[in-house]
Amino acid sequence: MSMKRTFSLSMLVYALGLLSCKLPPKEAAKAPEHRDHLVEGPAHIPPNHARIEGEIVELDSTSLEAPDVAGPCSRVPCVASVRIGSVLGLGVGFPQPFQEGMVVRMKFAYTLDPSQRHFPEMQPAFPGLHLGSKFKADVMSQVTLAGDITPRFVVFAYEVQ
């Protein structure tokens, strides 16, 4: 009898624990998408990101991925050198503070072309960047291995200034 009671009590505690971990539907719907962070202000910079204003100073067409790769970065540039105009904020854990005037290689996850050319369903669409373009973006820092030539910083979303 006490074994049955212990089991019932354990099941009740387990069920209450599961219910307390579940998000209500309204809160779950409020979770922002990655590209929405740019409009939320400096208090909402994601961890491991820096919010910057920058300018494209060089396009790197030599960094095209292998031709046998199916992605758009095998056909059009995805890497550019960016001059940091200003640092608007840093997320928790961003490893290297940018400084004004610093030039940094960055990979643009959806290419430097207008996003509609390669990702027609993507919303919001990005207009593309070219030499001299000024933009605002959240830049993610990624870990790279020694000797890896992949840019350490990645831009997933931007706003043209």
C-alpha positions, -999 to 999 in steps of 0.1 A, spaced: 0 0 0 27 25 8 45 16 -24 13 25 -44 10 58 -25 47 67 -31 43 60 -68 11 81 -70 28 110 -52 58 107 -75 36 108 -106 18 139 -92 51 157 -86 63 148 -121 31 160 -138 32 193 -119 69 197 -129 60 192 -166 31 217 -164 53 244 -148 79 242 -175 55 247 -204 52 283 -218 17 297 -222 8 300 -259 8 339 -258 44 340 -245 56 314 -270 42 335 -299 62 365 -288 96 349 -293 113 372 -318 129 359 -350 167 365 -355 162 393 -380 137 412 -357 165 420 -332 176 451 -352 145 470 -344 143 462 -307 171 485 -294 204 479 -276 188 462 -246 178 432 -268 211 424 -285 214 386 -286 243 368 -268 275 366 -288 264 394 -311 276 430 -316 252 457 -331 272 479 -355 269 505 -382 293 497 -410 303 503 -445 314 478 -472 349 487 -482 359 456 -502 340 426 -517 358 393 -516 349 373 -547 378 350 -541 360 334 -511 334 317 -532 325 282 -520 335 252 -541 316 251 -574 301 217 -565 283 232 -535 247 240 -542 244 272 -521 244 307 -536 278 315 -520 293 293 -547 280 318 -574 280 352 -558 300 369 -530 291 364 -494 322 378 -478 331 415 -475 355 437 -455 335 461 -434 347 493 -418 331 497 -384 314 532 -382 301 528 -347 294 501 -322 258 504 -309 261 477 -283 274 442 -274 255 411 -264 267 390 -235 298 369 -244 308 388 -275 345 380 -275 362 408 -294 350 444 -290 350 463 -323 364 497 -325 354 526 -347 374 526 -379 384 490 -376 381 469 -408 368 433 -403 360 405 -428 324 393 -424 303 366 -441 268 376 -451 247 345 -446 222 354 -473 248 368 -498 256 404 -507 230 401 -535 194 411 -530 179 382 -510 149 378 -534 173 364 -561 183 334 -541 156 332 -513 124 343 -530 102 334 -500 123 352 -474 106 380 -454 117 406 -448 137 408 -480 172 423 -480 181 448 -508 217 437 -512 249 455 -504 277 467 -527 310 487 -523 303 518 -503 269 506 -488 263 517 -453 242 494 -430 232 485 -395 235 449 -384 238 424 -356 271 406 -362 274 371 -347 308 359 -336 316 322 -344 344 300 -333 369 291 -360 397 265 -360 433 275 -363 442 280 -400 405 283 -410 400 312 -435 363 314 -429 353 348 -415 348 347 -378 319 372 -380 286 364 -397 257 388 -405 222 372 -408 202 405 -411 209 441 -419 192 474 -426 206 497 -453 213 532 -439 
